[in-house]
Amino acid sequence: MPKKLVLIVDDEPTIRETLAELLDLEGYETCQASNGEEALRLLESVLKKPIAILLDQMMPVMTGEQFMSAVKNRPELVSIPIILVSAAHNAQKIAMERGVAFVRKPLDADILLKAIEKTF
């Protein structure tokens, strides 16, 4: 059975790598992007659609909120569940307004894994 793909979008390499290691141990495949713009390019080039996108809010080049706006206008991407993963004070409000899941940083692995499981 092929592994389910999760896209990790965060400007902090350590966070991306830690999340990738956690998800690998749980049987997921991951790909990574350091900002929203890079994530959009990656989504256009991957052959396999991710089951979820773990998205940081505060990033250079394109923030999580800007990424969600861009995805909303792309029919091929709009159905991919997004989990906003952030410590930003307004992130939970943004997640509610956008209709996406939210997990606060610092991360609790069990809460994150449950949020991913809810996407499929």
NUKOLPA-535809 format. One record per atom (N, C-alpha, C, CB): residue in one letter; x, y, z. Coordinates in steps of 0.1 Angstrom, whole numbers, padded with zeros to 4 digits, always signed. Glycine has a CB too. Layout:
BEGIN
AXYZ ...
This chain:
BEGIN
M+0009-0012+0000 M+0000+0000+0000 M+0009+0012+0000 M-0010+0000+0012 P+0007+0022-0009 P+0015+0034-0010 P+0013+0043+0002 P+0012+0042-0023 K+0024+0049+0006 K+0023+0059+0017 K+0015+0071+0014 K+0037+0062+0022 K+0008+0076+0024 K+0001+0089+0022 K+0011+0100+0023 K-0011+0090+0032 L+0009+0110+0014 L+0018+0121+0013 L+0013+0133+0021 L+0020+0125-0002 V+0022+0140+0028 V+0019+0152+0036 V+0029+0162+0032 V+0019+0149+0051 L+0024+0174+0028 L+0033+0185+0025 L+0035+0194+0037 L+0027+0194+0013 I+0048+0196+0041 I+0051+0204+0052 I+0056+0218+0047 I+0062+0197+0061 V+0050+0229+0051 V+0054+0242+0047 V+0057+0250+0059 V+0042+0249+0039 D+0070+0253+0061 D+0075+0260+0073 D+0088+0266+0069 D+0076+0251+0085 D+0091+0279+0073 D+0104+0285+0070 D+0115+0280+0079 D+0102+0300+0071 E+0112+0273+0089 E+0123+0268+0099 E+0127+0254+0095 E+0118+0269+0113 P+0139+0252+0090 P+0144+0239+0085 P+0143+0228+0096 P+0158+0240+0080 T+0146+0232+0109 T+0145+0223+0120 T+0131+0218+0122 T+0151+0229+0133 I+0121+0226+0121 I+0107+0222+0123 I+0103+0213+0112 I+0098+0235+0124 R+0107+0217+0099 R+0103+0208+0088 R+0109+0194+0090 R+0109+0214+0075 E+0122+0193+0093 E+0129+0180+0095 E+0123+0172+0106 E+0144+0182+0097 T+0120+0179+0117 T+0114+0172+0129 T+0100+0166+0125 T+0113+0181+0141 L+0092+0174+0118 L+0079+0170+0114 L+0080+0158+0104 L+0071+0181+0108 A+0090+0159+0095 A+0092+0149+0085 A+0096+0136+0092 A+0103+0153+0075 E+0105+0136+0102 E+0109+0124+0109 E+0097+0118+0116 E+0120+0128+0119 L+0089+0126+0123 L+0077+0121+0130 L+0068+0114+0121 L+0070+0133+0138 L+0065+0121+0110 L+0055+0115+0100 L+0061+0103+0094 L+0052+0126+0090 D+0074+0102+0091 D+0080+0090+0085 D+0078+0079+0095 D+0095+0093+0082 L+0080+0081+0108 L+0079+0070+0118 L+0064+0065+0118 L+0083+0075+0132 E+0055+0074+0115 E+0041+0070+0115 E+0036+0065+0101 E+0032+0083+0118 G+0045+0063+0092 G+0042+0057+0079 G+0038+0066+0068 G+0031+0047+0081 Y+0040+0079+0070 Y+0037+0089+0059 Y+0049+0092+0051 Y+0031+0102+0066 E+0046+0096+0039 E+0057+0102+0030 E+0055+0117+0031 E+0055+0097+0015 T+0066+0125+0030 T+0065+0139+0032 T+0073+0146+0020 T+0071+0144+0045 C+0069+0158+0017 C+0077+0167+0009 C+0076+0180+0017 C+0071+0168-0006 Q+0086+0189+0014 Q+0088+0201+0022 Q+0089+0213+0013 Q+0100+0200+0031 A+0085+0225+0018 A+0086+0238+0012 A+0089+0248+0023 A+0074+0242+0004 S+0097+0258+0020 S+0101+0268+0030 S+0092+0280+0031 S+0115+0272+0028 N+0083+0281+0021 N+0073+0292+0021 N+0061+0289+0012 N+0080+0306+0017 G+0051+0297+0012 G+0039+0294+0004 G+0042+0294-0010 G+0029+0304+0007 E+0050+0303-0015 E+0053+0303-0030 E+0060+0290-0034 E+0062+0315-0033 E+0070+0286-0026 E+0076+0273-0030 E+0067+0261-0029 E+0088+0271-0020 A+0058+0262-0019 A+0048+0251-0018 A+0039+0251-0030 A+0039+0253-0006 L+0034+0262-0036 L+0026+0262-0048 L+0033+0256-0059 L+0022+0276-0051 R+0046+0260-0061 R+0054+0254-0072 R+0055+0239-0070 R+0068+0261-0072 L+0057+0235-0058 L+0059+0220-0055 L+0046+0213-0058 L+0063+0218-0041 L+0035+0219-0054 L+0022+0212-0057 L+0019+0211-0072 L+0010+0220-0050 E+0024+0221-0080 E+0022+0220-0094 E+0030+0209-0101 E+0025+0234-0100 S+0041+0205-0094 S+0051+0196-0100 S+0050+0182-0095 S+0065+0201-0098 V+0044+0180-0083 V+0043+0166-0078 V+0032+0158-0085 V+0040+0166-0063 L+0035+0145-0087 L+0026+0136-0094 L+0015+0131-0084 L+0033+0125-0100 K+0018+0131-0072 K+0009+0126-0062 K+0004+0137-0053 K+0016+0115-0053 K-0010+0138-0052 K-0016+0149-0044 K-0015+0145-0029 K-0031+0151-0048 P-0010+0155-0021 P-0009+0153-0006 P-0023+0151+0000 P-0002+0164+0001 I-0024+0143+0011 I-0036+0141+0018 I-0039+0153+0027 I-0036+0128+0026 A-0028+0161+0030 A-0029+0172+0039 A-0017+0181+0037 A-0030+0168+0054 I-0019+0194+0041 I-0008+0204+0041 I-0007+0209+0055 I-0011+0215+0030 L+0005+0208+0061 L+0008+0214+0074 L+0015+0227+0070 L+0018+0205+0082 L+0008+0238+0074 L+0011+0251+0070 L+0014+0261+0081 L+0000+0257+0061 D+0026+0266+0081 D+0030+0277+0091 D+0023+0290+0087 D+0045+0279+0092 Q+0020+0299+0096 Q+0014+0312+0093 Q+0024+0322+0089 Q+0005+0316+0104 M+0035+0323+0097 M+0044+0334+0096 M+0057+0329+0088 M+0048+0340+0109 M+0057+0333+0075 M+0069+0329+0067 M+0072+0341+0057 M+0065+0316+0059 P+0085+0341+0053 P+0088+0351+0043 P+0083+0347+0029 P+0104+0353+0042 V+0083+0356+0020 V+0079+0355+0006 V+0064+0353+0005 V+0086+0342+0000 M+0058+0343+0011 M+0044+0341+0010 M+0039+0335+0023 M+0039+0333-0002 T+0031+0342+0031 T+0026+0337+0044 T+0016+0326+0042 T+0020+0349+0052 G+0013+0320+0053 G+0003+0309+0053 G-0011+0315+0048 G+0001+0303+0066 E-0014+0327+0053 E-0027+0333+0049 E-0027+0336+0034 E-0030+0345+0057 Q-0016+0341+0028 Q-0015+0344+0014 Q-0016+0330+0006 Q-0002+0351+0011 F-0009+0320+0011 F-0010+0307+0005 F-0024+0302+0004 F-0001+0297+0012 M-0031+0303+0015 M-0045+0298+0015 M-0054+0306+0005 M-0051+0300+0029 S-0051+0319+0004 S-0059+0327-0006 S-0055+0322-0020 S-0055+0342-0005 A-0043+0319-0023 A-0039+0314-0036 A-0045+0301-0039 A-0023+0314-0037 V-0045+0292-0029 V-0051+0278-0031 V-0066+0279-0034 V-0048+0270-0019 K-0073+0288-0028 K-0087+0290-0029 K-0091+0292-0044 K-0092+0301-0021 N-0082+0298-0052 N-0085+0301-0066 N-0079+0290-0075 N-0078+0314-0069 R-0075+0279-0070 R-0070+0268-0079 R-0078+0255-0076 R-0055+0265-0076 P-0087+0252-0086 P-0096+0241-0084 P-0089+0228-0081 P-0105+0239-0096 E-0077+0226-0087 E-0070+0214-0085 E-0064+0212-0071 E-0059+0212-0095 L-0063+0223-0063 L-0057+0223-0050 L-0067+0226-0039 L-0046+0233-0050 V-0078+0232-0042 V-0087+0236-0031 V-0092+0225-0022 V-0099+0243-0037 S-0092+0213-0027 S-0098+0201-0019 S-0087+0195-0010 S-0103+0191-0029 I-0075+0200-0010 I-0065+0194-0001 I-0067+0201+0012 I-0050+0197-0007 P-0069+0192+0023 P-0070+0198+0036 P-0058+0205+0041 P-0074+0187+0046 I-0060+0216+0048 I-0049+0224+0053 I-0050+0224+0068 I-0049+0239+0048 I-0038+0222+0075 I-0038+0223+0089 I-0028+0234+0092 I-0033+0209+0096 L-0033+0245+0098 L-0025+0257+0101 L-0018+0253+0114 L-0033+0270+0102 V-0004+0253+0113 V+0004+0250+0125 V+0012+0262+0128 V+0013+0237+0121 S+0009+0269+0139 S+0015+0282+0142 S+0014+0286+0157 S+0008+0292+0134 A+0023+0294+0160 A+0023+0300+0174 A+0018+0315+0173 A+0037+0300+0180 A+0016+0320+0161 A+0011+0333+0159 A-0002+0336+0168 A+0009+0337+0145 H-0003+0347+0174 H-0014+0350+0183 H-0027+0350+0176 H-0012+0364+0189 N-0027+0353+0163 N-0040+0354+0155 N-0042+0341+0146 N-0040+0366+0147 A-0034+0331+0148 A-0035+0320+0139 A-0048+0312+0140 A-0023+0311+0141 Q-0052+0310+0152 Q-0064+0302+0154 Q-0076+0309+0148 Q-0067+0300+0169 K-0077+0322+0150 K-0087+0330+0144 K-0087+0329+0128 K-0086+0345+0148 I-0075+0330+0123 I-0073+0329+0108 I-0078+0315+0104 I-0058+0331+0104 A-0074+0305+0111 A-0078+0291+0108 A-0094+0290+0108 A-0072+0281+0117 M-0100+0295+0118 M-0115+0295+0119 M-0121+0302+0107 M-0120+0301+0132 E-0116+0314+0104 E-0121+0322+0093 E-0119+0315+0079 E-0114+0336+0092 R-0109+0308+0078 R-0106+0300+0065 R-0112+0286+0065 R-0091+0300+0063 G-0117+0282+0076 G-0123+0269+0076 G-0113+0257+0075 G-0132+0267+0065 V-0101+0260+0082 V-0091+0249+0082 V-0088+0245+0096 V-0078+0254+0075 A-0082+0234+0098 A-0078+0229+0111 A-0067+0237+0116 A-0074+0214+0111 F-0065+0237+0130 F-0055+0244+0136 F-0048+0236+0147 F-0060+0257+0142 V-0034+0237+0147 V-0026+0230+0158 V-0016+0241+0162 V-0019+0217+0153 R-0016+0244+0175 R-0007+0254+0181 R+0007+0249+0182 R-0012+0259+0194 K+0017+0257+0179 K+0031+0255+0183 K+0033+0260+0197 K+0041+0261+0172 P+0042+0254+0205 P+0049+0242+0202 P+0040+0230+0201 P+0059+0239+0214 L+0043+0221+0192 L+0035+0210+0188 L+0034+0199+0198 L+0040+0204+0175 D+0022+0193+0199 D+0020+0181+0206 D+0018+0170+0195 D+0007+0182+0216 A+0027+0161+0194 A+0027+0151+0183 A+0013+0144+0182 A+0038+0141+0185 D+0007+0140+0193 D-0005+0133+0193 D-0016+0141+0187 D-0009+0128+0207 I-0017+0154+0191 I-0027+0163+0185 I-0025+0165+0170 I-0027+0176+0193 L-0013+0166+0166 L-0010+0168+0152 L-0014+0156+0144 L+0005+0171+0150 L-0010+0144+0149 L-0013+0132+0142 L-0028+0129+0141 L-0006+0119+0149 K-0036+0133+0152 K-0050+0132+0151 K-0056+0141+0141 K-0056+0134+0165 A-0051+0153+0140 A-0055+0163+0130 A-0053+0158+0116 A-0049+0177+0132 I-0042+0152+0114 I-0039+0146+0100 I-0048+0135+0097 I-0024+0141+0099 E-0051+0126+0107 E-0059+0114+0105 E-0074+0119+0102 E-0060+0106+0118 K-0078+0130+0107 K-0091+0135+0104 K-0093+0139+0090 K-0095+0147+0113 T-0082+0141+0082 T-0083+0146+0069 T-0087+0135+0059 T-0070+0152+0064 F-0086+0122+0063 F-0089+0111+0053 F-0098+0101+0060 F-0077+0104+0048 
